Structure formats: C-alpha cells, structure tokens
Amino acid sequence: MQKPNLRQGSGRQACAHCSAPFEVTPEDLAFYDQVSPVIRGTKYAIPAPSLCPDCRQQRRLAFCNEFNLYPGTCGLCRKRTLSQFPQSSSVPYYCHECWHSDKWNALSYGREIDFTRPFFEQLTALKRSVPSLALDVQGELQNCDYIHYAGSSKNSYLIMHADFCEDCMYGYGFKHNRSCVDGFYNLQCELLYDCVDCHGSYGLTHCQDCINCHSGAFLRDCIGCKSCFLCTGLRNKEYCFENEQLTKEEYRERTQGIDLQSFKTYQECRARRREIEKKHTFKEFHGHNTENCAG
C-alpha cells in the first residue's frame, strides 16, 4: 500500500505508524505551545504529533496492562508471584509486601536532570529502573491472589479495577459488590450475573443500565423494578414480562418454564431482548445531578 504524499509541515499529515492522513490545526499548535513547560526560564516546546489520533490512543491504552497476568519472581524477596509484567520485560518489580515495606527506598534511585537531553527519554529511563508493584493492589486482601488494579476485597478472582468486593469473579469496574460474576461497572450489587452498569441491585441476570432492581432478568434501562423479565425502560414496576403488566400468578406461569441454565434458552432470551430494545428510545447518556455537561 502506497503512502499518501503528504508533507510533514502542512496542515494534513501522514501518520508515521499506519500512514493514515490526519490534520493538525492551528488551534492544536497553539494548545501545544500553551502547555509547553518552562523550566528555569527556558521553554521546551511540545512538537506537533507525528501519529494519527487512533495510533496515539492505542499507545495511551498500551501504557496500562489491566488484564494480562504473568508468573514471575519478586525482585527483593525472590518469592514467586503473579505480575503485570511478562517474563521478557526488563522492568524490575516487587511483590505487594516488599514494595510497601521499609526494605528499600525509592529516593535512592534519584538522578540529576540533563537539560541537554529530551526530558521524557530521561523519565522513561528512571521509570524503568525503579521497582514497580508486581500487581497494583491496595488495602486488606483475603484470598485474592488473582486480582489487579483492585483492593480491599475478599475471596475474589480475576476482578480488575475493583474495590471492596467479596465472592466476585471475572469483573471489571466492580465496587462494593458481593457474589457477582461476569460483569462490567456494577456498583453496590449482590448476586448479579452477566450485567453491565447496574447500581444498587440484587439478583439480576443479563441486565444493563438498571438501578435499584430486584430479581429480574434481561432488563435494560429499568429503575426500581422487581420480578420483571425481558423488559426495557420501566420505572417502579413489578411482575412485568416483555413490558406487559401481569399479575403475580400470571408472571410465575410465564417464567417458571424458562430454563436459563440452558445455553440455547439463554441465547434466545438475549436475542429477544435486543428485539425489544429496538422499540425503545434511550437517553443519550446516563448522568445524575449534572449541569452544563456533554461528552
């Protein structure tokens, strides 16, 4: 594939990595000049980007490894530990106990700045010499050897970006949850499975954007609902099936024969919820107590 003939000095540039064209506006250049650091009276100009926005975002995301764990050895006590760094990495790391101990001093790695060399080159060299946490975990942990970017949890496995959880597995963005599995950004919930962005809820299965809901399955954008199945956009409802209001007895008759332990049945319910969602209008974003906010 031939690279586009774009001059580096013009408004449109060719990405140095993927060759995709992108534009650097005068407003961009003015911003880079505004945020360029001034050290001891000398301004160190931030250059215009040589990578397109997508490639720059990939590099930002690659900076933080939240999902992959590797076997390794603590650089201080030499005990085996899990690590966010692969064995091929040259980054030194200590286990949780050693890193927080008084057995070493991070200040001893200090060095003088050489103003004749690029700053970030020196910062990178410093970062690669100072020991990092093998796993970024904080607070009191009990039986949580396989969690990362998490803390203050108990009996949990492979939860990332999580805090104050108990008996949880395979989750991201869990906060104050109990007995939740396969979820994404659930807060103050219990007994949830396969749920996304649910708050203050109990006993839900495959629900999304639900708040203060109880004993439901395949719900979307529901608040204050109890014992509902395959519903979307409900508020403070009980015993609803596919957004139809039923009596308690009718609801039990409609749901008692549905075996969610069957993979085929589960997938059929997921597909049915997607069909129901097509008839519902959703808010452009989920926000609370906000003013003059966008994005």
DANORLIN-V683715 format. One record per residue. BURIAL is b if it has 24 or more other C-alpha atoms within 12 Angstrom, else e. Layout:
burial->BURIAL
burial->BURIAL
//
This chain:
burial->e
burial->e
burial->e
burial->e
burial->e
burial->e
burial->e
burial->e
burial->e
burial->e
burial->e
burial->b
burial->b
burial->b
burial->b
burial->e
burial->e
burial->e
burial->e
burial->e
burial->b
burial->b
burial->b
burial->b
burial->e
burial->e
burial->e
burial->e
burial->e
burial->e
burial->e
burial->e
burial->e
burial->e
burial->e
burial->e
burial->e
burial->e
burial->e
burial->e
burial->e
burial->e
burial->e
burial->e
burial->e
burial->e
burial->e
burial->b
burial->b
burial->b
burial->b
burial->b
burial->e
burial->e
burial->e
burial->e
burial->e
burial->e
burial->e
burial->e
burial->e
burial->e
burial->e
burial->e
burial->e
burial->b
burial->b
burial->e
burial->b
burial->e
burial->e
burial->b
burial->b
burial->b
burial->b
burial->b
burial->e
burial->e
burial->e
burial->e
burial->b
burial->b
burial->b
burial->b
burial->b
burial->e
burial->e
burial->e
burial->e
burial->e
burial->b
burial->b
burial->b
burial->b
burial->b
burial->b
burial->b
burial->b
burial->b
burial->e
burial->e
burial->e
burial->e
burial->e
burial->e
burial->e
burial->e
burial->e
burial->e
burial->e
burial->e
burial->e
burial->e
burial->e
burial->e
burial->e
burial->e
burial->e
burial->e
burial->e
burial->e
burial->e
burial->e
burial->e
burial->e
burial->e
burial->e
burial->e
burial->e
burial->b
burial->b
burial->b
burial->b
burial->b
burial->b
burial->b
burial->b
burial->b
burial->e
burial->e
burial->b
burial->e
burial->e
burial->b
burial->b
burial->b
burial->b
burial->b
burial->b
burial->b
burial->b
burial->b
burial->b
burial->b
burial->b
burial->b
burial->b
burial->b
burial->b
burial->b
burial->b
burial->b
burial->b
burial->b
burial->b
burial->b
burial->b
burial->b
burial->b
burial->b
burial->b
burial->b
burial->b
burial->b
burial->b
burial->b
burial->b
burial->b
burial->b
burial->b
burial->b
burial->b
burial->b
burial->b
burial->b
burial->b
burial->b
burial->b
burial->b
burial->b
burial->b
burial->b
burial->b
burial->b
burial->b
burial->b
burial->b
burial->b
burial->b
burial->b
burial->b
burial->b
burial->b
burial->b
burial->b
burial->b
burial->b
burial->b
burial->b
burial->b
burial->b
burial->b
burial->b
burial->b
burial->b
burial->b
burial->b
burial->b
burial->b
burial->b
burial->b
burial->b
burial->b
burial->b
burial->b
burial->b
burial->b
burial->b
burial->b
burial->b
burial->b
burial->b
burial->b
burial->b
burial->e
burial->e
burial->b
burial->b
burial->b
burial->b
burial->b
burial->b
burial->b
burial->e
burial->e
burial->e
burial->e
burial->e
burial->e
burial->e
burial->b
burial->e
burial->e
burial->e
burial->b
burial->e
burial->e
burial->e
burial->e
burial->e
burial->e
burial->e
burial->e
burial->e
burial->e
burial->e
burial->e
burial->e
burial->b
burial->b
burial->e
burial->e
burial->b
burial->e
burial->e
burial->b
burial->b
burial->e
burial->e
burial->e
burial->e
burial->e
burial->e
burial->e
burial->e
burial->e
burial->e
burial->e
burial->e
burial->e
burial->e
burial->e
burial->e
burial->e
burial->e
//
